[in-house]
Amino acid sequence: MESSATTTASSSTGPPLSAALPTGDYEVFLSFRGADVRKRFADHLYTSLARAKIRTFRDEEELEKGEAIESSLVLAIPESKIYIPILSERYASSKWCLTELAQMVECWKQGKGHIILPIFYFVDPRDVRKQQGPYQQAFEEHTTKHTPQTVNEWEEALLKVGKMKGWHVTESHGEGAVVDEVLSKVESHLRSMYTLVTDELVGIDTPVKEVMELLNLGSSTGKVIVGIHGMGGLGKTTLVQAVYNKICAQFDRCCFLDDAREALAKSNGVVSLQSKVISTVLKVNFQVRSVSEGINLIKDRVCKHKLLLIVDDIDDKFEFDRILGKLGDFSSSSRFIFTTRYSRALDFIPDCKLYEPREMSRYFSLQLFSKHAFGMDDPPEEDAGISEEFVKVATGLPLALKVIGSFLFRRERSFWEEKLIELQEIASTSENPLLKRLKISYNDLSPDEKQIFLDISCFFIGSYKDVLYYLWSDCGFYPESGITTLIDRSLMKFDEEDRFWMHDHIRDLGRAIVKEEDVEHPYKRSRIWSFEDTLDMLRKALEALSLHELWFGREQLPDLSKLVNLKELNFSYCRSLTNLVGVDRLESLRWVRLLRCDSIRKLPNLSGLKNLWSLC
């Protein structure tokens, strides 16, 4: 930069703003050549950062001419966490800008968490990397005035920054859009810096110890099954993940089946779970073709190992014998853990020891809330009272504490007070208060962010993001900033394979919102994700249906009798289909066509269909 005075974002009396930084006085350091961008882009960006209560360093006056960068800049750069160099056409003509950039790169190379977010302001990143175009003349002049070592440091800094992913301001990608995207990215990075990776593990040591005692790991005289049950949002999944990490090294093979209830609701749910067990334990990619094949492979190949198997989120449809085979076939050193919201589901698990986690204590609840609301273990003294009130309405549920705290991060005091009243009113009702608590974060999203959230919750959990970003962009949304907001609000995250992931209660929230669009008529809703609702939607108007390999992997077609207006039905290459269900009750049916459906052993009696005139 080319000026020296220090300016920071104005403070606020709101609770989030009293959160102290881990180190340093600044969060963001702006580097730019004032003559190029000060009165336009740089001011716009700085104002947006200041409005978001992000402490930002920038210059206000010209630096005095001299050979060394001013002492305030020397301190501000290493103390700041995020660097934003605005690389304009004449950026490289300023030795101050180049000196700042070199120091930023040096701090970044030390691996202490500093981040560089470059903005290429009407300049090609290739010109920055190679010091060509508008940068070439500047460096020709620098070589005559500065030592080769200094020039080399500047060249290396431009090479490093020129290769970094940033923003390119052009005529087509304007300044306003870039400012919004930069602000969203800065807020996302700050949140990840201030929140510990283990923030969800607050207060978990005691329940982990208690579950491990139930597993009786020191004994090899018999298999042990532990069933963990409790209401949604209590932290059951987090608990079993912590137990898994703690004890997995003691077993030959381990397998973690997540969201079993959702998986079993699908048509091929049993073989899907069997395939995952076999593939994970045997370390191969294997697809089971039938339930009986899966049982036999588990018995012959999986059971002989000393196995740790965790099945998360089951319901009363989970049948141990049908999915995994006989318990007696497994090694006596194996251990099993099941989690469920429904304690009755554990009645179907043989010899199951029950464990019910307790709600979080007030102390740990306040700590978890503070991590997400303030970025620290405890609330600032002046905000302790209102923080305690939020902890009360969260009633010791880790998911609610996390979402509410994230929602309030960096908000004004008046916003906190308003949302506290709203949450207290929700807590006084008996109609699913958890989802209502979570919904206040959804209500504060922009219209585009709401659409992205509903898309993910209904369709895209487990999907990779690349194609979906194109989809949302084509819909006129802004997926980069939208997804960042959802992550900041703790409404979703990416898993270790960079796929969309949501807590099952957050997913249920999104689907409940869609169902509320029309409770009685699914076909009037904006999104349909279940086969049953699809049938209900289609039965009103559907007259022709063609199925091509659609039911591969299942032996029986779902009941089609609700398609009361169906006149034409075509099956082609449905080789695993053995039964046609409900076809004999389609009174409007006139045409049935079967092409290469060799496995259909017996056709239903269609003689009662008075309108049927062709079967081929």
C-alpha positions in Angstrom: 0.0 0.0 0.0 1.0 3.6 -0.2 -0.2 5.1 3.0 0.2 4.6 6.7 -2.5 5.4 9.2 -4.4 2.5 10.9 -8.1 2.1 10.6 -10.2 -0.7 12.0 -13.9 -1.6 11.8 -15.9 0.2 14.4 -16.9 -1.8 17.4 -20.4 -2.7 18.4 -22.2 -3.5 21.6 -23.5 -6.7 20.2 -22.4 -10.0 21.8 -20.5 -11.5 18.8 -18.3 -8.4 18.5 -16.7 -8.8 21.9 -15.1 -12.1 20.8 -11.3 -11.8 21.0 -9.1 -12.9 18.2 -6.8 -15.8 19.0 -3.8 -13.5 18.2 -3.2 -10.1 16.8 -5.4 -7.0 16.4 -6.4 -7.4 12.8 -8.3 -10.1 11.0 -7.8 -8.9 7.4 -5.0 -6.9 5.7 -5.8 -5.1 2.5 -3.0 -4.4 0.1 -3.6 -2.2 -2.9 -2.2 0.7 -4.9 -4.3 3.6 -3.9 -4.1 5.6 -7.1 -5.7 2.6 -9.0 -8.5 1.4 -6.7 -8.8 3.4 -3.5 -11.8 5.5 -4.4 -13.7 2.6 -6.1 -13.1 -1.0 -5.5 -10.9 -0.9 -2.3 -13.3 1.5 -0.5 -16.3 -0.7 -1.5 -14.6 -3.8 -0.2 -13.4 -2.2 3.0 -16.8 -0.8 3.8 -18.4 -4.2 3.3 -15.8 -5.8 5.7 -16.3 -3.1 8.3 -20.1 -3.4 8.1 -19.6 -7.1 8.8 -17.6 -6.2 11.9 -14.4 -7.7 10.5 -11.3 -5.8 11.8 -9.4 -4.7 8.7 -6.1 -2.9 8.2 -5.8 -0.4 5.4 -3.9 2.8 4.8 -5.3 6.3 4.8 -2.3 8.5 4.1 0.8 8.3 1.9 3.7 6.4 3.4 6.7 8.6 3.9 9.4 8.1 1.3 12.0 5.8 2.6 13.7 2.5 2.1 11.9 0.5 4.7 8.2 -0.3 5.2 6.7 1.6 8.1 6.7 -0.2 11.5 2.9 -0.3 11.7 2.8 -2.3 8.5 5.6 -4.6 9.7 3.4 -5.5 12.7 0.0 -5.5 10.9 0.9 -8.1 8.3 2.0 -11.0 10.5 -0.8 -10.2 13.1 -3.5 -10.4 10.4 -5.0 -13.8 9.5 -6.2 -13.1 6.0 -4.4 -11.1 3.3 -6.3 -9.6 0.3 -3.9 -8.1 -2.3 -5.8 -6.2 -5.0 -3.5 -6.7 -8.0 -4.2 -3.8 -10.3 -2.3 -2.8 -13.5 0.1 -0.5 -11.6 0.4 -2.6 -8.4 3.9 -3.8 -9.3 5.1 -0.2 -9.9 4.9 0.4 -6.1 7.8 -1.0 -4.1 5.6 -0.7 -1.0 3.0 -3.0 -2.5 5.6 -5.5 -3.6 7.3 -5.4 -0.2 4.0 -6.1 1.5 3.2 -8.9 -0.9 6.6 -10.6 -0.2 6.0 -10.4 3.5 2.5 -11.9 3.1 3.9 -14.8 1.1 6.6 -15.3 3.7 4.0 -15.5 6.5 1.9 -17.8 4.4 4.9 -20.1 3.8 5.4 -20.5 7.5 2.2 -22.6 7.7 0.7 -20.8 10.7 -2.7 -20.5 9.3 -2.4 -17.3 7.2 -4.5 -17.2 4.0 -4.0 -15.2 0.8 -7.1 -14.3 -1.2 -5.8 -12.4 -4.3 -8.0 -10.2 -6.5 -6.9 -9.7 -10.0 -8.3 -6.3 -10.8 -8.6 -6.0 -14.6 -5.2 -7.7 -14.9 -4.5 -11.2 -16.2 -3.2 -13.6 -13.6 -0.7 -14.9 -16.1 0.8 -11.4 -16.3 1.2 -11.4 -12.5 2.9 -14.8 -12.5 5.3 -14.1 -15.3 5.8 -10.3 -14.8 4.7 -9.5 -18.3 2.2 -7.1 -19.8 1.7 -4.1 -17.5 4.1 -5.7 -14.9 7.1 -6.0 -17.3 8.0 -2.3 -17.5 7.7 -1.9 -13.7 10.2 -4.7 -13.2 12.6 -3.3 -15.8 12.7 -0.1 -13.6 13.0 -2.0 -10.4 16.1 -3.9 -11.6 17.9 -0.5 -12.0 17.0 0.7 -8.5 17.0 -2.4 -6.2 19.3 -5.3 -5.4 18.9 -8.5 -7.4 17.9 -10.3 -4.1 15.0 -7.9 -3.5 13.8 -8.1 -7.0 13.9 -11.9 -6.9 11.9 -11.9 -3.7 9.2 -9.7 -5.4 9.2 -12.0 -8.5 8.8 -15.1 -6.3 5.9 -13.5 -4.4 4.1 -12.6 -7.6 4.7 -16.1 -9.0 3.2 -17.7 -5.8 0.2 -15.3 -5.6 -0.4 -15.5 -9.4 -1.0 -19.2 -9.1 -3.4 -19.0 -6.2 -7.2 -19.2 -6.7 -8.8 -15.8 -6.4 -11.1 -13.5 -8.1 -10.7 -11.9 -11.5 -12.6 -8.6 -11.8 -13.5 -8.1 -15.5 -16.3 -6.3 -17.4 -18.4 -9.5 -17.2 -17.6 -10.3 -13.6 -18.2 -7.0 -12.0 -16.9 -5.4 -8.8 -20.1 -5.8 -6.8 -20.4 -9.5 -7.3 -16.7 -10.0 -6.4 -17.0 -7.9 -3.2 -19.9 -10.1 -2.1 -18.0 -13.3 -2.8 -14.9 -12.1 -1.0 -16.9 -11.1 2.1 -18.5 -14.5 2.1 -15.2 -16.3 1.8 -13.6 -14.2 4.5 -16.4 -14.9 7.0 -16.1 -18.6 6.2 -12.3 -18.7 6.8 -12.7 -16.7 10.0 -15.2 -19.1 11.4 -13.0 -22.1 10.6 -10.1 -20.4 12.3 -12.0 -19.5 15.5 -13.8 -22.9 15.9 -11.8 -25.9 17.0 -11.9 -29.0 14.8 -13.1 -30.9 17.9 -15.9 -28.4 18.7 -18.6 -31.1 18.6 -16.7 -33.3 21.1 -17.3 -30.9 24.0 -18.1 -32.9 27.2 -17.9 -36.3 25.4 -15.2 -38.0 27.5 -17.5 -39.4 30.1 -20.1 -41.0 27.7 -17.2 -42.4 25.5 -15.8 -44.0 28.6 -19.2 -45.4 29.6 -19.8 -46.9 26.2 -16.4 -48.5 26.1 -17.0 -50.1 29.5 -20.2 -51.7 28.1 -18.2 -53.0 25.1 -16.0 -55.0 27.5 -13.0 -54.7 25.2 -10.7 -56.6 27.5 -12.7 -59.8 27.1 -12.7 -62.2 24.1 -15.2 -64.7 25.6 -18.2 -63.4 23.7 -19.6 -60.9 21.2 -20.9 -57.7 22.7 -23.7 -55.5 21.2 -24.4 -52.0 22.6 -27.5 -50.0 21.6 -27.4 -46.3 22.0 -30.9 -44.6 22.0 -32.2 -41.2 22.7 -34.0 -38.2 21.1 -32.8 -36.6 17.9 -30.1 -33.9 18.3 -28.7 -35.5 21.4 -25.3 -36.3 19.8 -25.5 -40.0 19.4 -23.7 -40.0 16.0 -20.9 -37.8 17.4 -20.6 -40.2 20.4 -20.2 -43.3 18.3 -17.8 -41.5 16.0 -15.6 -40.7 19.0 -15.8 -44.2 20.3 -14.9 -45.5 16.8 -11.9 -43.3 16.6 -10.8 -44.4 20.1 -11.0 -48.1 19.7 -10.8 -48.9 15.9 -7.1 -49.8 16.2 -7.9 -52.7 18.4 -9.8 -54.6 15.7 -8.7 -56.4 12.5 -11.5 -54.7 10.4 -13.9 -51.9 11.1 -17.1 -50.7 9.4 -19.2 -47.6 10.0 -22.7 -47.7 8.4 -24.2 -44.2 8.6 -27.8 -43.3 8.2 -29.1 -46.9 8.0 -32.7 -45.8 8.4 -32.5 -43.7 5.3 -30.7 -46.4 3.3 -33.2 -49.1 4.2 -36.1 -46.9 3.1 -34.8 -47.3 -0.5 -35.8 -50.2 -2.7 -32.4 -51.9 -2.6 -31.6 -50.8 0.9 -30.6 -54.3 2.3 -28.2 -55.2 -0.5 -26.8 -51.7 -0.4 -25.9 -52.0 3.3 -24.6 -55.6 2.8 -22.4 -54.3 -0.1 -21.0 -51.6 2.0 -20.1 -54.0 4.9 -18.4 -56.5 2.5 -16.6 -53.8 0.5 -15.3 -52.0 3.6 -14.3 -55.1 5.6 -12.7 -57.0 2.6 -11.3 -53.7 1.2 -12.7 -54.4 -2.3 -15.4 -52.7 -4.4 -18.2 -55.3 -4.5 -21.9 -55.0 -5.3 -24.2 -57.7 -3.8 -26.8 -58.9 -6.2 -29.3 -60.4 -3.8 -30.0 -60.6 0.0 -29.1 -64.3 0.2 -25.8 -63.7 -1.6 -25.0 -60.9 0.8 -25.7 -63.1 3.8 -23.5 -65.9 2.5 -20.6 -63.6 1.7 -20.8 -62.0 5.2 -20.8 -65.5 6.8 -17.9 -66.8 4.7 -15.7 -63.8 4.4 -16.6 -61.1 7.0 -17.4 -63.0 10.1 -14.0 -64.6 10.6 -12.4 -61.2 11.3 -12.3 -59.5 14.7 -14.8 -56.8 13.6 -16.0 -53.5 14.9 -19.3 -52.7 13.3 -21.2 -49.5 14.0 -24.7 -49.0 12.5 -26.0 -45.5 12.9 -29.6 -44.4 13.0 -31.7 -47.6 12.7 -35.4 -48.0 13.2 -37.7 -51.0 13.8 -37.3 -52.1 10.2 -33.7 -53.1 10.8 -33.5 -56.9 11.1 -30.1 -58.1 12.2 -30.5 -61.7 10.8 -31.9 -60.5 7.4 -29.1 -58.0 6.9 -26.0 -59.4 8.6 -26.9 -63.1 9.2 -26.7 -65.0 12.4 -24.9 -63.4 15.4 -23.3 -66.7 16.2 -21.4 -66.8 13.0 -19.3 -63.7 14.0 -15.9 -63.9 15.8 -16.3 -63.9 19.6 -14.0 -60.8 19.7 -16.2 -58.7 17.5 -18.2 -55.7 18.8 -21.3 -54.0 17.5 -22.9 -50.6 18.2 -26.3 -49.5 17.0 -27.8 -46.0 17.5 -31.5 -45.1 17.2 -34.1 -42.5 18.1 -36.5 -45.4 18.8 -35.6 -47.6 21.8 -38.1 -50.2 20.5 -35.9 -50.8 17.5 -33.3 -52.3 19.8 -35.8 -55.0 20.9 -35.0 -56.7 17.6 -31.2 -56.8 18.2 -30.1 -60.0 20.1 -28.4 -59.6 23.5 -28.2 -55.8 23.2 -26.9 -53.7 26.1 -28.7 -50.4 26.3 -27.2 -46.9 26.8 -29.0 -43.6 26.8 -26.8 -40.5 26.6 -27.8 -37.7 29.0 -28.5 -34.2 27.8 -25.4 -31.9 27.9 -24.7 -30.3 31.3 -25.1 -26.5 31.6 -21.3 -26.1 31.7 -20.6 -28.0 28.5 -23.7 -26.6 26.8 -22.3 -23.1 27.4 -18.9 -24.1 26.2 -20.3 -25.6 22.9 -22.6 -22.6 22.3 -19.7 -20.2 23.0 -17.4 -21.9 20.5 -19.9 -21.3 17.7 -21.3 -17.9 18.8 -18.0 -16.3 19.9 -15.1 -18.5 18.6 -14.0 -19.2 22.2 -14.6 -21.6 25.1 -16.5 -19.1 27.2 -18.7 -16.1 26.5 -17.3 -12.6 27.2 -18.3 -11.4 30.7 -20.8 -8.8 29.4 -22.5 -11.5 27.3 -22.7 -14.3 29.8 -26.3 -13.6 30.9 -27.9 -13.7 27.4 -25.7 -16.7 26.5 -27.1 -18.6 29.5 -30.6 -17.8 28.2 -29.9 -19.3 24.8 -28.4 -22.4 26.5 -31.6 -22.9 28.4 -33.8 -22.9 25.3 -31.4 -25.3 23.6 -32.2 -27.8 26.4 -28.8 -29.5 26.3 -29.1 -30.7 22.6 -25.7 -30.3 20.9 -27.2 -29.9 17.4 -29.4 -27.0 18.6 -26.5 -25.4 20.5 -24.3 -25.6 17.4 -26.9 -24.2 14.9 -28.1 -21.5 17.2 -24.6 -20.4 18.1 -23.5 -20.3 14.4 -26.6 -18.4 13.5 -25.8 -15.6 16.1 -22.1 -15.3 15.2 -21.2 -11.6 14.7 -24.8 -10.4 14.9 -25.9 -7.2 16.7 -27.2 -7.3 20.3 -30.7 -6.3 19.2 -30.8 -9.3 16.8 -29.8 -11.7 19.7 -32.5 -10.3 21.9 -35.2 -10.7 19.2 -34.2 -14.2 18.4 -34.1 -15.2 22.1 -37.7 -14.1 22.5 -38.6 -16.2 19.4 -36.8 -19.3 20.7 -38.4 -19.0 24.1 -41.8 -18.9 22.5 -40.9 -22.0 20.4 -39.6 -23.8 23.6 -43.0 -23.4 25.2 -44.8 -25.4 22.5 -44.9 -29.1 22.3 -45.0 -29.5 18.5 -41.5 -30.7 17.5 -39.6 -27.8 19.2 -36.2 -29.0 17.9 -37.1 -28.5 14.3 -38.6 -25.2 15.1 -35.4 -24.1 16.9 -33.4 -25.1 13.8 -35.8 -23.3 11.5 -34.9 -19.8 12.7 -31.6 -20.2 10.9 -33.3 -21.3 7.7 -35.7 -18.3 7.9 -32.8 -15.9 7.9 -31.4 -17.3 4.6 -31.8 -15.4 1.3 -34.3 -16.8 -1.2 -31.5 -18.3 -3.3 -29.8 -19.8 -0.3 -33.2 -21.4 0.7 -33.5 -23.0 -2.7 -30.0 -24.5 -2.5 -30.6 -25.7 1.0 -33.9 -27.4 0.0 -32.3 -29.0 -3.0 -29.5 -30.5 -0.9 -31.8 -31.7 1.9 -34.2 -33.4 -0.6 -31.9 -34.7 -3.3 -28.2 -34.1 -3.0 -26.9 -35.4 0.3 -23.9 -37.6 -0.6 -23.5 -35.9 -4.0 -20.3 -34.2 -5.3 -20.6 -30.5 -5.7 -19.0 -29.8 -9.1 -22.0 -30.6 -11.4 -24.5 -29.1 -8.9 -22.6 -25.8 -8.9 -23.3 -25.6 -12.7 -27.0 -26.5 -12.1 -27.5 -23.7 -9.5 -25.5 -21.2 -11.5 -27.8 -21.9 -14.5 -30.8 -21.3 -12.2 -29.5 -17.8 -11.4 -28.3 -18.7 -7.9 -24.8 -18.0 -6.5 -23.7 -21.5 -5.2 -20.2 -20.5 -4.0 -21.5 -17.9 -1.6 -24.7 -19.8 -0.9 -22.9 -23.0 0.2 -20.5 -20.9 2.3 -23.5 -19.4 4.2 -25.0 -22.8 4.8 -21.7 -24.1 6.2 -21.3 -21.0 8.3 -24.8 -21.6 9.8 -23.9 -25.2 10.5 -26.6 -26.4 8.2 -24.4 -28.6 6.1 -20.7 -29.5 5.5 -18.6 -31.5 3.1 -17.5 -34.9 4.2 -13.9 -36.2 3.8 -14.6 -37.1 0.1 -15.9 -33.6 -0.6 -19.6 -34.7 -0.8 -22.6 -32.8 0.6 -23.5 -33.9 4.2 -26.3 -32.8 6.5 -27.2 -34.0 10.0 -30.4 -36.1 9.6 -32.4 -33.5 11.6 -31.3 -30.7 9.3 -32.3 -32.9 6.4 -35.7 -33.6 8.0 -36.1 -29.9 8.5 -35.7 -29.2 4.8 -38.1 -31.9 3.8 -40.6 -30.8 6.4 -40.5 -27.3 4.9 -41.3 -28.7 1.5 -44.1 -30.9 2.8 -45.6 -27.8 4.4 -46.0 -26.3 0.9 -49.1 -28.5 0.5 -49.7 -31.1 3.2 -52.6 -32.9 1.5 -51.3 -32.9 -2.1 -47.7 -34.0 -2.7 -48.0 -33.2 -6.4 -48.4 -29.5 -5.6 -45.0 -29.3 -3.8 -41.9 -27.9 -5.3 -39.9 -31.1 -4.7 -40.7 -34.9 -4.7 -38.1 -37.4 -3.5 -40.0 -40.5 -2.5 -41.5 -43.1 -4.9 -44.8 -43.1 -3.0 -45.2 -39.3 -3.3 -44.2 -39.5 -7.0 -47.0 -42.0 -7.6 -49.4 -39.8 -5.8 -48.4 -36.9 -8.0 -48.5 -38.9 -11.2 -51.8 -40.7 -10.6 -53.8 -37.5 -11.3 -52.8 -37.2 -14.9 -50.5 -40.0 -16.0 -51.8 -41.9 -19.0 -48.6 -43.7 -20.3 -45.6 -45.1 -18.4 -42.5 -46.8 -19.8 -40.0 -48.6 -17.6 -36.6 -49.5 -19.0 -34.3 -51.4 -16.5 -35.8 -49.1 -13.9 -36.3 -51.9 -11.4 -33.0 -53.7 -11.8 -32.1 -55.2 -8.5 -35.7 -55.7 -7.2 -38.0 -58.6 -7.7 -41.3 -56.9 -7.4 -42.8 -53.8 -8.9 -44.3 -51.3 -6.4 -48.1 -51.3 -6.5 -49.2 -49.3 -9.5 -52.9 -49.5 -8.8 -53.1 -45.8 -7.8 -52.4 -44.8 -11.4 -56.1 -44.7 -12.1 -55.8 -42.9 -15.4 -53.0 -45.1 -16.8 -53.8 -46.3 -20.4 -50.4 -47.5 -21.7 -47.8 -49.5 -19.8 -44.4 -50.5 -21.4 -41.7 -52.7 -19.8 -38.4 -53.2 -21.6 -35.3 -55.2 -20.4 -36.6 -55.4 -16.8 -34.8 -58.7 -16.4 -34.9 -59.0 -12.6 -38.6 -58.3 -12.4 -40.7 -61.3 -11.4 -44.1 -59.9 -10.4 -46.4 -57.2 -11.7 -48.3 -55.7 -8.8 -51.5 -53.7 -9.2 -51.6 -54.0 -12.9 -54.8 -56.1 -12.8 -56.6 -53.2 -11.0 -55.8 -50.5 -13.6 -59.3 -50.2 -15.0 -58.4 -47.7 -17.7 -55.5 -49.7 -19.0 -55.7 -50.4 -22.8 -52.1 -51.5 -23.7 -49.5 -53.6 -22.0 -46.2 -54.3 -23.7 -43.4 -56.6 -22.4 -40.0 -56.5 -24.3 -37.2 -58.8 -23.1 -38.6 -59.1 -19.6 -37.6 -62.8 -19.5 -37.8 -63.2 -15.7 -41.5 -62.5 -15.4 -42.6 -66.0 -14.6 -46.3 -65.4 -14.3 -48.6 -62.7 -15.5 -51.4 -61.5 -13.3 -55.0 -62.3 -14.4 -56.0 -59.3 -16.6 -59.3 -60.7 -17.7 -61.2 -58.3 -15.5 -59.8 -55.2 -17.4 -62.7 -54.5 -19.8 -60.8 -51.7 -21.6 -57.6 -53.8 -22.3 -57.3 -54.6 -25.9 -53.6 -55.3 -26.5 -51.0 -57.5 -24.5 -47.8 -58.2 -26.3 
